[in-house]
Amino acid sequence: MDFVEFIQLEIPKLLFDQNIFNAWMMLFLNILERPVPSEGQPVDPDLRKSWGWWKVKKWTVHILNRLYTRYVEVWIDLYIKIFFAV
């Protein structure tokens, strides 16, 4: 099971531990900030999509987007409805 499947339906209780959740977020941040090496990178932009370095970055963004849209956005909407009676 990969991390995307792990968070698909709900946040597992394991991730409620702030230290574990922060470790995952720091890993994702590290991946996104790491520069892609220029050596070995395909010249053709279409081939870059299937190159390992760009795939890792793409899936990292996909996971962060899933976490935000599935969990954070819901809480923000609920907060707005409760406190601002929209």
C-alpha positions in Angstrom: 0.0 0.0 0.0 1.4 3.4 -0.9 0.8 6.7 0.8 -1.9 7.8 -1.7 -4.0 4.8 -0.9 -3.2 5.2 2.8 -5.0 8.7 2.9 -7.6 8.1 0.2 -10.7 7.6 2.4 -9.6 8.9 5.8 -6.5 10.0 7.7 -5.3 6.9 9.6 -4.9 7.1 13.3 -1.2 6.7 12.9 -1.0 10.2 11.3 -2.9 11.8 14.2 0.5 11.7 16.0 1.9 15.1 15.3 5.5 13.9 15.1 4.7 11.3 12.4 2.5 13.7 10.4 5.2 16.4 10.6 7.9 13.9 9.5 5.8 13.1 6.4 5.3 16.8 5.7 9.0 17.5 6.0 9.8 14.7 3.7 7.3 16.1 1.1 8.8 19.6 1.5 12.3 18.2 1.1 11.3 16.4 -2.1 9.7 19.5 -3.6 12.7 21.8 -2.7 15.3 19.4 -4.0 16.5 20.5 -7.4 16.1 18.2 -10.3 19.5 17.2 -11.7 20.2 18.4 -15.2 22.3 15.4 -16.2 20.2 12.6 -17.6 17.1 14.8 -17.9 15.4 14.2 -21.2 15.5 17.2 -23.6 12.0 16.5 -24.9 9.3 17.9 -22.5 7.0 15.0 -23.2 9.7 12.5 -22.1 10.4 14.5 -18.9 6.9 13.5 -17.7 7.9 9.9 -17.4 11.4 10.6 -16.0 11.7 9.5 -12.4 12.7 12.8 -10.8 9.6 14.6 -12.2 7.3 11.7 -11.3 8.4 11.9 -7.7 7.6 15.6 -7.6 4.3 15.1 -9.4 3.1 12.5 -6.9 4.3 14.6 -4.0 2.1 17.5 -5.2 -0.7 15.0 -5.8 -0.5 13.7 -2.2 -0.4 17.2 -0.8 -3.3 18.3 -2.9 -5.3 15.3 -1.8 -4.6 16.1 1.9 -5.6 19.7 1.4 -8.7 19.2 -0.6 -9.9 16.2 1.3 -9.2 17.3 4.9 -8.0 20.9 5.3 -10.5 22.5 2.9 -13.4 20.7 4.7 -12.4 22.1 8.0 -12.0 25.6 6.6 -15.5 25.5 5.1 -16.9 24.2 8.4 -15.1 27.0 10.3 -16.5 29.6 8.0 -20.0 28.3 8.2 -19.9 28.1 12.0 -18.2 31.4 12.8 -19.4 33.6 10.0 -22.9 32.0 9.4 -22.5 32.0 5.7 
